[in-house]
Amino acid sequence: MIGSILLLMVGLVDFIVGRRWRSLMLRLVLLGTIAALAVIGLGFEPLIAAACAVIALCWVWATRPSKSTPKDNGDSGVPAPRLWPPISLFVLVFVITAYDRTPETAKGFLVDAHSAAVLKSAASISLETVLAAIAAGFFLLKSANNVTLAALGRAHEEDASKAASASTETEATSAESKNKWELFISSVKVASVRAGEKPKRGPELKGGRLIGPIERLLIVVLAFAGAPQIIAALAAAKGIVRFPEISEDRGSGSKAEEFLVGSLASWTLSAIAVLYLNFVHKG
């Protein structure tokens, strides 16, 4: 249960955004509340609960937005493109869960409430599995979005370095050669597109912040429901929906790469969540 409490703390602190001092205070209050519930309701040792809270704060520090990324308000912004924090967290959670013996000595009002609920219903889901499902669910909602953005940030960093190396050649081209094509009707130019010029677009919807969590949770549910065909159909449908946007970017292929990196990162997090829940349930 220690791994689940740690994952729950990480998943919840990522929901808190705002000015640094205010978000820090709210995170401390939240982590203190969860640690107290773990001690009183589950029988955790106070030192173990405090250690989980410290690791969750380290996660916030390691995934904080970099100085070069735009910020809306305080800590809100694009996470720094670091992939070692999620990898370290997953390894730590799995290792802790493998050697955790707290379910055998758990005691407290949360344990009693779960036992009473099991007696009233025919279900026999362990408290450890319930905590793992709650923790994984909260992590897939917001923290997984941050991990996916970090993966995309790494990809964009590589693209930026390639663009910087080729900038001297781009500056050497003349203004006349920048035109990709011009359309004339009766000797009158009616349209012209320049290299690198992007057409004006309307306001972009930030639906990915909602679609991503729903997609990840749906994949986990379908995996436990034994419906891999529906998961495959979901992945195919996502590709079909994004195909027009990808097909318009035949020159650089950045849209296709962005789609693959983001989708694979999101699906990988869902797969890790399924593996963790199976590991806890069968353990």
C-alpha positions, -999 to +999 in steps of 0.1 A: +000+000+000+030+023+004+035+025-034-002+033-039-001+061-013+031+075-030+014+074-064-017+090-050+003+119-035+020+125-068-012+124-087-030+148-064-002+174-060-001+179-098-036+192-097-025+222-076-013+251-098-010+288-091+016+311-076+046+293-062+041+302-025+004+295-026+007+262-045+035+252-022+013+258+009-016+239-006+006+210-016+020+208+019-015+208+034-026+182+009+004+159+015+000+163+053-036+153+051-029+122+031+000+113+053-023+117+084-050+095+068-023+069+060-011+069+096-046+070+113-066+051+087-041+025+075-017+021+103+014+035+085+045+044+104+047+082+106+082+081+091+071+061+060+042+085+054+065+115+057+090+099+033+062+095+007+053+132+011+090+142+006+092+121-025+060+137-039+076+172-033+107+160-051+085+150-080+071+185-081+105+200-081+118+176-108+089+182-131+086+220-126+083+241-158+116+252-172+124+289-173+121+290-211+085+277-212+055+301-210+037+302-177+001+313-171+003+319-134+032+309-111+039+272-115+015+266-144+033+261-177+048+234-199+067+208-179+104+206-184+113+179-209+128+155-184+119+118-186+140+106-157+114+116-130+086+094-143+110+065-149+124+068-114+089+071-099+077+039-117+107+019-107+104+031-071+067+023-069+071-012-084+101-020-061+082-007-030+051-027-039+072-059-044+086-057-009+057-040+009+042-059+039+019-032+052-013-049+040-006-077+065-004-052+094-029-026+082-053-012+108-074+019+112-108+033+103-102+030+066-094-007+070-125-011+091-147+007+066-134-015+038-140-046+057-176-035+065-182-027+028-169-061+018-192-078+042-222-060+029-214-067-008-205-099-027-173-083-040-140-093-024-116-067-037-087-061-014-081-027+001-047-026-015-062-031-050-088-003-043-060+021-032-039+012-063-069+018-086-076+052-070-039+062-072-035+051-108-067+069-118-055+102-103-021+098-119-035+092-153-057+123-151-031+151-147+004+137-140+003+116-171-005+147-192+026+163-178+047+133-187+033+133-222+041+170-226+076+163-213+080+136-240+068+160-266+092+186-253+121+163-258+110+158-294+106+195-300+141+202-285+156+178-311+137+195-339+148+230-326+185+219-327+181+207-363+164+240-372+192+260-356+219+241-375+201+249-408+193+285-400+223+299-419+212+283-451+177+297-447+189+332-441+210+330-473+179+325-495+165+356-512+131+370-506+119+360-541+129+324-536+108+321-505+076+319-525+065+283-529+038+291-555+017+320-568-017+317-584-026+341-613-060+345-630-060+368-660-026+381-651-038+390-617-021+373-587-049+361-564-029+339-540+006+334-527+022+312-501+057+317-487+079+290-472+074+288-435+043+309-436+014+294-417-022+301-426-043+320-401-063+297-378-091+302-354-088+298-317-074+264-308-094+242-285-073+226-257-093+194-259-062+172-257-060+180-219-094+162-216-091+137-244-058+123-231-070+114-196-103+099-209-084+079-234-060+065-208-087+056-183-107+040-211-078+019-222-073+007-186-109-002-182-111-020-215-079-039-207-094-053-175-127-059-193-109-082-217-116-061-248-083-056-267-102-054-300-119-022-288-086-008-277-072-014-312-103+002-328-098+032-305-062+036-315-072+033-352-100+058-348-076+083-333-053+079-362-082+084-387-094+116-370-059+131-371-051+119-406-062+151-424-040+173-402-010+149-406-015+146-444-012+184-447+022+183-432+040+162-458+070+184-461+085+182-426+065+154-411+065+171-377+028+166-372+030+128-377+060+127-354+042+147-327+011+125-330+032+093-327+053+106-297+022+119-279+001+088-285+028+063-277+037+081-245+001+082-234-006+046-243+026+035-225+014+052-193-019+033-196+000+000-201+021+008-170-010+014-150-025-019-161+007-037-152+008-021-118-028-029-110-023-065-121+009-066-100-009-054-069-040-076-074-020-108-080+005-100-053 
